[in-house]
């Protein structure tokens, strides 16, 4: 009798957790293409215009530096052909040209870094707004995970996964 009671109690401990687990809500997964949505967001257009202007300003400065360098090179070459430069002056002019070339290279490197920083600065509020909308959709829809398929970091997406891109567009008021 005691053995039977122990078996029944043991069976209850094994069965009830299994039944409880089976009754839990199934895990819900979704996926989204964030790049597709970012391209459609109106804030992205104004950020893009600002970024283009910033890039153009950097390019204009670089072009002015290159024009100045080319002018200096032509001037030295002309005077050198005419024999109007002493060795000391020629050496000094070539050192100036080399220094200008170095400054231009440093400017190009710094401009590239600053451009990337400006791009990140301008896109950050847009990405934060999108992430907030995705989070809200995730909570409202009871999703466990939502994957961004534009980043190519998910090796597998189940056929049962739900694409919530349309829902996020609606949440952001994007009609395309």
Phi and psi in degrees as GROMACS dihedral restraints (atoms count N, CA, C in turn):
[ dihedral_restraints ]
;  ai    aj    ak    al  type     phi  dphi    fc
    3     4     5     6     1   -62.2    20    10
    4     5     6     7     1   -37.5    20    10
    6     7     8     9     1   -65.2    20    10
    7     8     9    10     1   -40.3    20    10
    9    10    11    12     1   -65.3    20    10
   10    11    12    13     1   -42.6    20    10
   12    13    14    15     1   -63.8    20    10
   13    14    15    16     1   -41.9    20    10
   15    16    17    18     1   -62.5    20    10
   16    17    18    19     1   -41.3    20    10
   18    19    20    21     1   -65.3    20    10
   19    20    21    22     1   -42.6    20    10
   21    22    23    24     1   -63.5    20    10
   22    23    24    25     1   -44.3    20    10
   24    25    26    27     1   -64.3    20    10
   25    26    27    28     1   -44.0    20    10
   27    28    29    30     1   -61.5    20    10
   28    29    30    31     1   -41.5    20    10
   30    31    32    33     1   -64.5    20    10
   31    32    33    34     1   -38.4    20    10
   33    34    35    36     1   -63.5    20    10
   34    35    36    37     1   -40.7    20    10
   36    37    38    39     1   -66.1    20    10
   37    38    39    40     1   -31.4    20    10
   39    40    41    42     1   -80.9    20    10
   40    41    42    43     1   -41.7    20    10
   42    43    44    45     1   -74.3    20    10
   43    44    45    46     1   -46.5    20    10
   45    46    47    48     1   -62.8    20    10
   46    47    48    49     1   -44.1    20    10
   48    49    50    51     1   -62.7    20    10
   49    50    51    52     1   -35.6    20    10
   51    52    53    54     1   -66.3    20    10
   52    53    54    55     1   -43.9    20    10
   54    55    56    57     1   -64.2    20    10
   55    56    57    58     1   -43.8    20    10
   57    58    59    60     1   -61.0    20    10
   58    59    60    61     1   -41.5    20    10
   60    61    62    63     1   -65.3    20    10
   61    62    63    64     1   -40.5    20    10
   63    64    65    66     1   -66.6    20    10
   64    65    66    67     1   -29.2    20    10
   66    67    68    69     1   -83.6    20    10
   67    68    69    70     1   -13.1    20    10
   69    70    71    72     1   -64.4    20    10
   70    71    72    73     1   154.3    20    10
   72    73    74    75     1   -64.6    20    10
   73    74    75    76     1   138.8    20    10
   75    76    77    78     1   -65.4    20    10
   76    77    78    79     1   146.1    20    10
   78    79    80    81     1   -67.0    20    10
   79    80    81    82     1   136.7    20    10
   81    82    83    84     1  -113.3    20    10
   82    83    84    85     1   129.4    20    10
   84    85    86    87     1  -120.1    20    10
   85    86    87    88     1   146.9    20    10
   87    88    89    90     1  -138.1    20    10
   88    89    90    91     1   165.0    20    10
   90    91    92    93     1  -137.9    20    10
   91    92    93    94     1   158.1    20    10
   93    94    95    96     1  -147.4    20    10
   94    95    96    97     1   156.0    20    10
   96    97    98    99     1  -112.4    20    10
   97    98    99   100     1    95.2    20    10
   99   100   101   102     1   -63.5    20    10
  100   101   102   103     1   -36.3    20    10
  102   103   104   105     1   -63.2    20    10
  103   104   105   106     1   -38.1    20    10
  105   106   107   108     1   -60.8    20    10
  106   107   108   109     1   -40.3    20    10
  108   109   110   111     1   -76.1    20    10
  109   110   111   112     1   -42.0    20    10
  111   112   113   114     1   -58.1    20    10
  112   113   114   115     1   -40.3    20    10
  114   115   116   117     1   -61.7    20    10
  115   116   117   118     1   -30.3    20    10
  117   118   119   120     1   -89.8    20    10
  118   119   120   121     1   -11.3    20    10
  120   121   122   123     1   -74.1    20    10
  121   122   123   124     1   132.3    20    10
  123   124   125   126     1   -61.9    20    10
  124   125   126   127     1   -31.2    20    10
  126   127   128   129     1   -63.0    20    10
  127   128   129   130     1   -29.2    20    10
  129   130   131   132     1   -65.5    20    10
  130   131   132   133     1   -37.3    20    10
  132   133   134   135     1   -62.8    20    10
  133   134   135   136     1   -46.0    20    10
  135   136   137   138     1   -67.4    20    10
  136   137   138   139     1   -36.7    20    10
  138   139   140   141     1   -65.2    20    10
  139   140   141   142     1   -39.6    20    10
  141   142   143   144     1   -63.9    20    10
  142   143   144   145     1   -41.3    20    10
  144   145   146   147     1   -62.7    20    10
  145   146   147   148     1   -45.3    20    10
  147   148   149   150     1   -62.0    20    10
  148   149   150   151     1   -41.1    20    10
  150   151   152   153     1   -67.1    20    10
  151   152   153   154     1   -40.1    20    10
  153   154   155   156     1   -62.3    20    10
  154   155   156   157     1   -42.7    20    10
  156   157   158   159     1   -63.5    20    10
  157   158   159   160     1   -43.8    20    10
  159   160   161   162     1   -61.1    20    10
  160   161   162   163     1   -44.8    20    10
  162   163   164   165     1   -64.2    20    10
  163   164   165   166     1   -38.7    20    10
  165   166   167   168     1   -65.9    20    10
  166   167   168   169     1   -39.9    20    10
  168   169   170   171     1   -60.8    20    10
  169   170   171   172     1   -42.7    20    10
  171   172   173   174     1   -64.6    20    10
  172   173   174   175     1   -42.9    20    10
  174   175   176   177     1   -63.5    20    10
  175   176   177   178     1   -40.3    20    10
  177   178   179   180     1   -61.6    20    10
  178   179   180   181     1   -43.0    20    10
  180   181   182   183     1   -63.8    20    10
  181   182   183   184     1   -43.1    20    10
  183   184   185   186     1   -63.3    20    10
  184   185   186   187     1   -42.1    20    10
  186   187   188   189     1   -63.2    20    10
  187   188   189   190     1   -41.4    20    10
  189   190   191   192     1   -62.3    20    10
  190   191   192   193     1   -40.5    20    10
  192   193   194   195     1   -64.6    20    10
  193   194   195   196     1   -40.6    20    10
  195   196   197   198     1   -67.6    20    10
  196   197   198   199     1   -38.1    20    10
  198   199   200   201     1   -62.0    20    10
  199   200   201   202     1   -44.6    20    10
  201   202   203   204     1   -62.1    20    10
  202   203   204   205     1   -42.3    20    10
  204   205   206   207     1   -62.8    20    10
  205   206   207   208     1   -47.7    20    10
  207   208   209   210     1   -61.7    20    10
  208   209   210   211     1   -38.3    20    10
  210   211   212   213     1   -63.3    20    10
  211   212   213   214     1   -43.6    20    10
  213   214   215   216     1   -64.3    20    10
  214   215   216   217     1   -42.0    20    10
  216   217   218   219     1   -63.4    20    10
  217   218   219   220     1   -44.6    20    10
  219   220   221   222     1   -63.2    20    10
  220   221   222   223     1   -41.9    20    10
  222   223   224   225     1   -61.9    20    10
  223   224   225   226     1   -46.3    20    10
  225   226   227   228     1   -65.0    20    10
  226   227   228   229     1   -43.2    20    10
  228   229   230   231     1   -61.5    20    10
  229   230   231   232     1   -43.1    20    10
  231   232   233   234     1   -63.7    20    10
  232   233   234   235     1   -47.9    20    10
  234   235   236   237     1   -67.1    20    10
  235   236   237   238     1   -32.9    20    10
  237   238   239   240     1   -67.7    20    10
  238   239   240   241     1   -40.7    20    10
  240   241   242   243     1   -64.7    20    10
  241   242   243   244     1   -34.8    20    10
  243   244   245   246     1   -77.0    20    10
  244   245   246   247     1   -11.0    20    10
  246   247   248   249     1    74.4    20    10
  247   248   249   250     1    23.2    20    10
  249   250   251   252     1   -89.1    20    10
  250   251   252   253     1     3.3    20    10
  252   253   254   255     1  -116.1    20    10
  253   254   255   256     1   131.1    20    10
  255   256   257   258     1   -76.3    20    10
  256   257   258   259     1   165.6    20    10
  258   259   260   261     1   -58.9    20    10
  259   260   261   262     1   -40.8    20    10
  261   262   263   264     1   -65.0    20    10
  262   263   264   265     1   -44.0    20    10
  264   265   266   267     1   -67.3    20    10
  265   266   267   268     1   -41.7    20    10
  267   268   269   270     1   -60.2    20    10
  268   269   270   271     1   -46.0    20    10
  270   271   272   273     1   -60.6    20    10
  271   272   273   274     1   -43.8    20    10
  273   274   275   276     1   -63.5    20    10
  274   275   276   277     1   -42.9    20    10
  276   277   278   279     1   -64.3    20    10
  277   278   279   280     1   -40.8    20    10
  279   280   281   282     1   -68.2    20    10
  280   281   282   283     1   -34.2    20    10
  282   283   284   285     1   -65.2    20    10
  283   284   285   286     1   -40.1    20    10
  285   286   287   288     1   -61.9    20    10
  286   287   288   289     1   -42.5    20    10
  288   289   290   291     1   -63.4    20    10
  289   290   291   292     1   -43.9    20    10
  291   292   293   294     1   -62.2    20    10
  292   293   294   295     1   -41.8    20    10
  294   295   296   297     1   -64.7    20    10
  295   296   297   298     1   -39.6    20    10
  297   298   299   300     1   -63.3    20    10
  298   299   300   301     1   -42.3    20    10
  300   301   302   303     1   -61.3    20    10
  301   302   303   304     1   -41.1    20    10
  303   304   305   306     1   -64.0    20    10
  304   305   306   307     1   -43.3    20    10
  306   307   308   309     1   -63.1    20    10
  307   308   309   310     1   -38.5    20    10
  309   310   311   312     1   -65.1    20    10
  310   311   312   313     1   -43.5    20    10
  312   313   314   315     1   -62.8    20    10
  313   314   315   316     1   -42.5    20    10
  315   316   317   318     1   -63.7    20    10
  316   317   318   319     1   -41.0    20    10
  318   319   320   321     1   -61.0    20    10
  319   320   321   322     1   -44.2    20    10
  321   322   323   324     1   -59.2    20    10
  322   323   324   325     1   -44.1    20    10
  324   325   326   327     1   -65.5    20    10
  325   326   327   328     1   -46.1    20    10
  327   328   329   330     1   -66.2    20    10
  328   329   330   331     1   -37.9    20    10
  330   331   332   333     1   -64.5    20    10
  331   332   333   334     1   -40.5    20    10
  333   334   335   336     1   -62.8    20    10
  334   335   336   337     1   -44.5    20    10
  336   337   338   339     1   -63.0    20    10
  337   338   339   340     1   -46.3    20    10
  339   340   341   342     1   -65.4    20    10
  340   341   342   343     1   -36.6    20    10
  342   343   344   345     1   -62.1    20    10
  343   344   345   346     1   -45.6    20    10
  345   346   347   348     1   -63.8    20    10
  346   347   348   349     1   -38.6    20    10
  348   349   350   351     1   -65.4    20    10
  349   350   351   352     1   -41.8    20    10
  351   352   353   354     1   -63.9    20    10
  352   353   354   355     1   -41.1    20    10
  354   355   356   357     1   -60.8    20    10
  355   356   357   358     1   -46.4    20    10
  357   358   359   360     1   -63.2    20    10
  358   359   360   361     1   -40.5    20    10
  360   361   362   363     1   -63.1    20    10
  361   362   363   364     1   -41.9    20    10
  363   364   365   366     1   -74.8    20    10
  364   365   366   367     1   -31.6    20    10
  366   367   368   369     1   -85.6    20    10
  367   368   369   370     1   -21.3    20    10
  369   370   371   372     1   -54.6    20    10
  370   371   372   373     1   -49.3    20    10
  372   373   374   375     1   -62.9    20    10
  373   374   375   376     1   -32.7    20    10
  375   376   377   378     1   -67.5    20    10
  376   377   378   379     1   -46.3    20    10
  378   379   380   381     1   -65.1    20    10
  379   380   381   382     1   -39.7    20    10
  381   382   383   384     1   -62.9    20    10
  382   383   384   385     1   -41.4    20    10
  384   385   386   387     1   -63.2    20    10
  385   386   387   388     1   -42.8    20    10
  387   388   389   390     1   -64.6    20    10
  388   389   390   391     1   -44.9    20    10
  390   391   392   393     1   -61.6    20    10
  391   392   393   394     1   -37.2    20    10
  393   394   395   396     1   -63.9    20    10
  394   395   396   397     1   -44.0    20    10
  396   397   398   399     1   -63.7    20    10
  397   398   399   400     1   -41.2    20    10
  399   400   401   402     1   -62.9    20    10
  400   401   402   403     1   -42.0    20    10
  402   403   404   405     1   -61.6    20    10
  403   404   405   406     1   -41.4    20    10
  405   406   407   408     1   -64.8    20    10
  406   407   408   409     1   -44.3    20    10
  408   409   410   411     1   -62.0    20    10
  409   410   411   412     1   -41.0    20    10
  411   412   413   414     1   -60.2    20    10
  412   413   414   415     1   -44.4    20    10
  414   415   416   417     1   -67.7    20    10
  415   416   417   418     1   -46.3    20    10
  417   418   419   420     1   -63.1    20    10
  418   419   420   421     1   -37.6    20    10
  420   421   422   423     1   -89.7    20    10
  421   422   423   424     1    -4.7    20    10
  423   424   425   426     1    69.5    20    10
  424   425   426   427     1    32.5    20    10
  426   427   428   429     1   -78.8    20    10
  427   428   429   430     1   142.1    20    10
  429   430   431   432     1   -82.8    20    10
  430   431   432   433     1   -43.9    20    10
  432   433   434   435     1  -139.6    20    10
  433   434   435   436     1   146.9    20    10
  435   436   437   438     1  -130.2    20    10
  436   437   438   439     1   122.2    20    10
  438   439   440   441     1  -100.9    20    10
  439   440   441   442     1   144.4    20    10
  441   442   443   444     1   -95.4    20    10
  442   443   444   445     1   108.8    20    10
  444   445   446   447     1   -79.5    20    10
  445   446   447   448     1   -10.7    20    10
  447   448   449   450     1   -75.1    20    10
  448   449   450   451     1   -18.2    20    10
  450   451   452   453     1   -90.2    20    10
  451   452   453   454     1    -3.4    20    10
  453   454   455   456     1    54.7    20    10
  454   455   456   457     1    38.1    20    10
  456   457   458   459     1  -105.9    20    10
  457   458   459   460     1    -1.3    20    10
  459   460   461   462     1  -109.3    20    10
  460   461   462   463     1   114.1    20    10
  462   463   464   465     1   -75.7    20    10
  463   464   465   466     1   -18.0    20    10
  465   466   467   468     1  -147.5    20    10
  466   467   468   469     1   134.8    20    10
  468   469   470   471     1  -127.8    20    10
  469   470   471   472     1   121.9    20    10
  471   472   473   474     1   -63.2    20    10
  472   473   474   475     1   149.9    20    10
  474   475   476   477     1   -64.6    20    10
  475   476   477   478     1   -21.5    20    10
  477   478   479   480     1   -81.4    20    10
  478   479   480   481     1    -9.6    20    10
  480   481   482   483     1   -65.6    20    10
  481   482   483   484     1   142.8    20    10
  483   484   485   486     1  -102.5    20    10
  484   485   486   487     1   131.0    20    10
  486   487   488   489     1   -83.2    20    10
  487   488   489   490     1   116.6    20    10
  489   490   491   492     1  -104.4    20    10
  490   491   492   493     1    14.3    20    10
  492   493   494   495     1   -55.6    20    10
  493   494   495   496     1   -44.5    20    10
  495   496   497   498     1   -62.8    20    10
  496   497   498   499     1   -38.8    20    10
  498   499   500   501     1   -66.3    20    10
  499   500   501   502     1   -41.1    20    10
  501   502   503   504     1   -68.1    20    10
  502   503   504   505     1   -39.6    20    10
  504   505   506   507     1   -59.3    20    10
  505   506   507   508     1   -44.3    20    10
  507   508   509   510     1   -63.4    20    10
  508   509   510   511     1   -39.8    20    10
  510   511   512   513     1   -63.1    20    10
  511   512   513   514     1   -34.5    20    10
  513   514   515   516     1   -88.9    20    10
  514   515   516   517     1    -4.0    20    10
  516   517   518   519     1    78.8    20    10
  517   518   519   520     1    21.4    20    10
  519   520   521   522     1   -89.9    20    10
  520   521   522   523     1   127.2    20    10
  522   523   524   525     1  -101.7    20    10
  523   524   525   526     1    -1.2    20    10
